[in-house]
Amino acid sequence: MSVSAWVQAGLHVEVIRAWPDRIWRQNVKLNPGATVQQALQASGVFQVFPELAGQALALGIFGRPVQADETLSDGDRIELYRPLRFDPKESRRRRAAHRLAQRQAATVRNVKRARP
């Protein structure tokens, strides 16, 4: 393979970090066999968001969780996930407890009304 054909055969990936009200995205061209970590470095995400440097990042490719050493394919979209504000399991437990308390309170009110 000639050098120009090898350069043209590079990977084109997109690195994205999103918030509820905005998105940061950077298109990056890499050599075949590049990893997620190499794409993050090439995108400049650590210069734009220095608070991310040295942190264990939650990463994905099109919604599928991946590790930083995963090899990329052409057209991949690397997503940097925000930390969860609430644990989904704990939130569900709180909602269930709240609904149970509401039902119990309604039952008590109905029993009091039923008494002559």
N, C-alpha and C positions, 0 to 999 in steps of 0.2 A: 504494500500500500504506500503510495507517495505521501509526502509530508502534507501537501495541500488537501489531499483526500482525507487524511487522518484528522486535520483541523476541522474540516467540514463535517466530519462524522462525530463531532463533539456532542455532549449532552446539553440540552437546553432545559433548565429547571427553574422553578419559581419558588422563592422563599417568602412566606407570608407570616405576619404577626397581626392579629386583629383584636380590636376592642369593640364594645357595643356601638360606638359612634364613629370609628375610623378604622382604616386598614393601612398597614405599611407593607409594601410588596417590592421585591427586587428580582428581576430576571437575571439569571447567571448562566454562562456557558462554561462547561467543564470538560475535562478529558474523560473518555470512556473509562469506566471502572471507579469513578469518583464516589465518595461516600457522602452521607448527610452532613457530617462534620466539615468536610472540605467545602461543601456548598454553603454552609453557614459562614465559614471564614471568608469565602470569596464574595458573599453578598454584602459584607460590611455590617451585618446585624450587630456585632459586638462593639463596633465603633459608634453606631447610632444609638444603641441601648447598652451602655457600659454596665448597667446593673445586672445584665444577663451573664457577663463573663464569669466563668468559674462556677456557675450554678449548674445543678442537675436539671436539665430542661426536659419538659414533656413535649415530645415530638411526634409528628405523624405525617404520613403521605396519603393524601386524599381520605383523611379520617381514620386511617389504619395506624395504630401506634407502632413506632419504630424506634430503634436505638441509633445513636449517632454513627455507629460503624457500619450501618446498612448501605449496601451498594445501590446506587441510583439507576433509574432508567430514563431515557429521553422523555421529556414532557411531564416528569413528576412535579407535584406541588408539595413542598415541604411546609408543614404548618407548625408554628410554635404555639403551644397551648398555654393559656393563662391558668394560674392555680385556681382551684375551686374556692368560692367564697364560703360555701357550706358543704358539708358532707351530705350527699344525696340520701344515704341511708338514715342519717340522723334527722334530716328534714322530714322524711317520710314518717319516722317514728313520732316526731312532734305533731305532725298533722293528724295521724291516727289517734294519738292521745287526746288531742283537741276535739276531734269528732266524737270520741267516746265520752268525754266530759260533757259535751253539748247534749248527747242523747240521754245521759244519766240525769242532767239537769231538767230536760224536758219531761222525763218520766216522773221525777219528783214533783214538778209543777202539775202534771196531769193527775197524780195521786192526790195532791192537796185539793184540787178543784173537785174531785170526785167525792170527797168526804162531805157528809151533810152537816 
